[in-house]
Amino acid sequence: QVQLVESGGGLVQAGGSLRLSCAASGSIFTFSAMAWYRQGPGNTRELVSSITSTGDTYYADAVKGRFTISRDNAKNTMYLQMNALKPEDTAVYYCNGGRRGPVYYPGSSWGQGTQVTVSS
């Protein structure tokens, strides 16, 4: 099974930027789509953004226009560029390998999560 490892989280002031990375231990073409989820304090895990193997992307309304998802197939890595961060973006961010469809279907491959904290 392909292992996923997130990195790039940290503490940033509101309005700042962070870039998260999700490195896979094998080929990311194992997944027809990949995604970023987040789970804030007291909240359920929610889908933030997804990207298919052909580059089609999806963004939750809360992050549209501020976050950009991308993937580097040669490096087997997915990224999430987060700009104009808000305190409500504070959460543990997880990457997931899944499959494409009418919606994103999460698979069983999850990273360990990386903490993003946005101060006001």
Disulfide bonds with the S-S distance in Angstrom:
Cys22-Cys95 2.16
